[in-house]
């Protein structure tokens, strides 16, 4: 694994990145495609992810082959095909449908802090995933996910809470993801060694 940097995201080969904001200590895995994405500090995606029209909080963990914000096709028109809106690729005298692309871009998926999206999972447009939530491998998330909830399946359904509700609320109040880099380093051994409850006891959450 490369040494991550505060001044520039680590972007592996064969990526396509368009209109994105990447925070400090972020990483984009090989072959990934990002369009209109804001990725918070310390977040990363593994290989061959396809992320579009999405906002990720800090410390988001995105496994390989994840898709977030999959684009739509027009279901109410005579055709589903993208010749309707990518028209300039087919005819010299036609323009792309800017209104359609603006509509797509407005359907933002929002992923909270300290989340984990498993391998080959999908999060649909306009879905919100709460802080601390986990999305199991292969899941298709079509509805909002509560903070610190683990979901799985197609469509995704809640399996169980990652943390008890009172602990989840205390963790969100503590908001350790807003700590600076030096404080994270100072607390590293406690992150490693303590349970969530013990961590909250020590740090006043």
C-alpha positions as a printed NumPy array, in Angstrom:
array([[  0.   ,   0.   ,   0.   ],
       [  1.381,   3.437,  -0.881],
       [  1.999,   6.119,   1.708],
       [ -1.059,   8.359,   1.625],
       [ -0.687,  12.119,   1.449],
       [ -2.343,  15.244,   2.77 ],
       [ -1.464,  17.354,  -0.252],
       [ -2.714,  15.071,  -3.042],
       [ -4.936,  12.019,  -3.454],
       [ -3.258,   8.758,  -4.435],
       [ -4.771,   7.764,  -7.768],
       [ -3.822,   4.381,  -9.18 ],
       [ -3.436,   3.67 , -12.922],
       [ -6.257,   3.563, -15.466],
       [ -8.703,   5.766, -13.542],
       [-11.147,   8.247, -15.046],
       [-11.88 ,  11.193, -12.772],
       [-14.195,  14.02 , -13.793],
       [-15.343,  16.979, -11.671],
       [-14.38 ,  15.506,  -8.303],
       [-13.212,  16.831,  -4.954],
       [-10.898,  14.455,  -3.099],
       [-10.005,  15.164,   0.519],
       [ -6.722,  14.6  ,   2.347],
       [ -5.337,  11.061,   2.622],
       [ -7.757,   9.748,   0.003],
       [ -7.082,   6.953,  -2.479],
       [ -8.703,   5.827,  -5.739],
       [ -8.094,   2.218,  -6.76 ],
       [ -6.971,   1.019, -10.177],
       [ -9.46 ,   1.276, -13.016],
       [-12.061,   3.231, -11.052],
       [-14.317,   5.816, -12.649],
       [-15.473,   8.828, -10.626],
       [-17.734,  11.569, -11.941],
       [-19.174,  14.46 ,  -9.913],
       [-18.003,  12.976,  -6.623],
       [-16.973,  14.612,  -3.353],
       [-14.869,  12.23 ,  -1.258],
       [-14.176,  13.202,   2.344],
       [-10.82 ,  13.016,   4.114],
       [ -9.31 ,   9.521,   4.622],
       [-11.901,   7.875,   2.382],
       [-10.88 ,   5.444,  -0.347],
       [-12.238,   3.161,  -3.007],
       [-10.62 ,  -0.098,  -4.064],
       [-10.271,  -1.345,  -7.651],
       [-12.78 ,  -0.852, -10.448],
       [-15.37 ,   1.208,  -8.633],
       [-17.92 ,   3.289, -10.539],
       [-19.   ,   6.293,  -8.468],
       [-21.177,   9.09 ,  -9.83 ],
       [-23.164,  12.009,  -8.444],
       [-22.262,  11.13 ,  -4.871],
       [-20.988,  12.652,  -1.649],
       [-18.906,  10.519,   0.698],
       [-18.108,  11.493,   4.262],
       [-14.758,  10.985,   5.949],
       [-13.282,   7.508,   6.488],
       [-15.576,   5.821,   3.945],
       [-14.344,   2.31 ,   3.075],
       [-15.415,   1.363,  -0.452],
       [-14.525,  -2.161,  -1.601],
       [-13.757,  -3.239,  -5.159],
       [-16.379,  -3.19 ,  -7.919],
       [-18.775,  -0.978,  -5.951],
       [-21.206,   1.187,  -7.872],
       [-22.779,   4.279,  -6.329],
       [-25.199,   6.56 ,  -8.133],
       [-25.791,   4.375, -11.178],
       [-27.192,   6.541, -13.932],
       [-30.79 ,   6.274, -15.103],
       [-32.42 ,   5.594, -18.447],
       [-35.736,   7.238, -19.386],
       [-38.49 ,   4.785, -18.495],
       [-41.361,   6.933, -19.767],
       [-40.114,   7.557, -23.319],
       [-40.465,   5.59 , -26.536],
       [-36.922,   4.255, -26.042],
       [-34.557,   3.62 , -23.141],
       [-31.466,   4.058, -25.317],
       [-28.925,   6.792, -24.799],
       [-29.238,   8.091, -28.357],
       [-32.021,  10.194, -26.787],
       [-29.603,  12.17 , -24.631],
       [-26.131,  11.427, -26.077],
       [-27.421,  12.511, -29.46 ],
       [-24.292,  14.353, -30.615],
       [-22.496,  11.007, -30.749],
       [-24.95 ,   9.85 , -33.441],
       [-25.712,  12.936, -35.549],
       [-23.606,  15.946, -36.508],
       [-26.596,  18.28 , -36.326],
       [-27.902,  17.076, -32.919],
       [-26.935,  18.24 , -29.453],
       [-26.799,  16.232, -26.247],
       [-29.777,  16.673, -23.929],
       [-28.277,  18.951, -21.263],
       [-31.514,  18.917, -19.246],
       [-31.335,  15.124, -18.894],
       [-27.744,  15.253, -17.633],
       [-28.594,  18.05 , -15.174],
       [-31.487,  15.977, -13.857],
       [-29.2  ,  12.968, -13.35 ],
       [-26.554,  15.024, -11.59 ],
       [-29.115,  16.43 ,  -9.148],
       [-29.952,  12.926,  -7.852],
       [-27.078,  12.77 ,  -5.367],
       [-26.323,   9.711,  -3.225],
       [-24.983,  10.635,   0.227],
       [-22.743,   8.303,   2.207],
       [-21.918,   9.116,   5.839],
       [-18.679,   9.042,   7.845],
       [-16.95 ,   5.77 ,   8.798],
       [-19.053,   3.644,   6.465],
       [-18.175,   0.368,   4.728],
       [-19.574,  -0.6  ,   1.342],
       [-18.776,  -4.237,   0.553],
       [-17.524,  -5.795,  -2.681],
       [-19.821,  -5.487,  -5.697],
       [-22.511,  -3.605,  -3.75 ],
       [-24.655,  -0.923,  -5.324],
       [-26.167,   2.245,  -3.871],
       [-28.846,   3.827,  -6.025],
       [-29.23 ,   7.569,  -6.7  ],
       [-30.728,   9.793,  -3.978],
       [-30.143,   7.179,  -1.264],
       [-28.581,   8.291,   2.039],
       [-26.396,   5.924,   4.049],
       [-25.966,   6.974,   7.683],
       [-22.717,   7.325,   9.611],
       [-21.136,   4.049,  10.651],
       [-23.382,   1.898,   8.446],
       [-22.237,  -1.271,   6.681],
       [-23.495,  -2.487,   3.306],
       [-22.826,  -6.191,   2.731],
       [-21.126,  -7.509,  -0.384],
       [-23.467,  -7.771,  -3.351],
       [-26.254,  -5.743,  -1.756],
       [-28.379,  -3.339,  -3.799],
       [-29.398,  -0.388,  -1.656],
       [-32.596,   1.273,  -2.858],
       [-33.676,   2.966,   0.406],
       [-31.992,   5.064,   3.057],
       [-29.86 ,   3.207,   5.605],
       [-29.947,   4.272,   9.259],
       [-26.695,   5.146,  11.058],
       [-24.734,   2.14 ,  12.351],
       [-27.059,  -0.335,  10.629],
       [-25.797,  -3.386,   8.696],
       [-27.829,  -4.15 ,   5.564],
       [-27.648,  -7.011,   3.053],
       [-29.549,  -8.497,   0.136],
       [-31.346,  -7.477,  -3.045],
       [-32.966,  -5.156,  -2.31 ],
       [-30.979,  -4.483,   0.847],
       [-32.723,  -5.046,   4.184],
       [-31.502,  -4.403,   7.742],
       [-29.673,  -7.362,   9.316],
       [-28.742,  -5.906,  12.672],
       [-27.347,  -2.793,  14.307],
       [-23.57 ,  -2.477,  14.234],
       [-23.714,  -0.675,  17.584],
       [-26.538,  -0.441,  20.1  ],
       [-28.584,   2.701,  19.576],
       [-27.243,   4.549,  22.628],
       [-23.646,   3.765,  21.629],
       [-24.302,   4.852,  18.055],
       [-25.74 ,   8.161,  19.254],
       [-22.771,   8.707,  21.563],
       [-20.327,   7.887,  18.756],
       [-22.   ,  10.387,  16.453],
       [-21.893,  13.004,  19.211],
       [-18.19 ,  12.297,  19.767],
       [-17.615,  12.694,  15.991],
       [-14.033,  11.414,  16.164],
       [-13.889,  11.687,  12.363],
       [-13.498,  15.433,  12.823],
       [-10.339,  15.037,  14.907],
       [ -7.15 ,  16.355,  13.344],
       [ -4.393,  14.081,  12.036],
       [ -2.237,  14.477,  15.134],
       [ -5.043,  13.572,  17.517],
       [ -5.893,  10.497,  15.461],
       [ -2.265,   9.397,  15.786],
       [ -2.284,   9.997,  19.536],
       [ -5.398,   7.837,  19.874],
       [ -4.312,   5.102,  17.466],
       [ -3.594,   2.475,  20.114],
       [ -6.993,   3.049,  21.697],
       [ -8.731,   2.738,  18.317],
       [ -6.951,  -0.609,  17.95 ],
       [ -7.364,  -1.99 ,  21.455],
       [-10.613,  -0.675,  22.911],
       [-14.173,  -1.732,  22.23 ],
       [-16.495,   0.99 ,  20.989],
       [-17.999,   1.286,  24.46 ],
       [-14.603,   1.523,  26.17 ],
       [-13.453,   4.067,  23.598],
       [-16.491,   6.233,  24.347],
       [-15.881,   5.93 ,  28.085],
       [-12.32 ,   7.152,  27.678],
       [-13.011,   9.97 ,  25.252],
       [-16.187,  11.289,  26.783],
       [-18.711,  10.336,  24.158]])
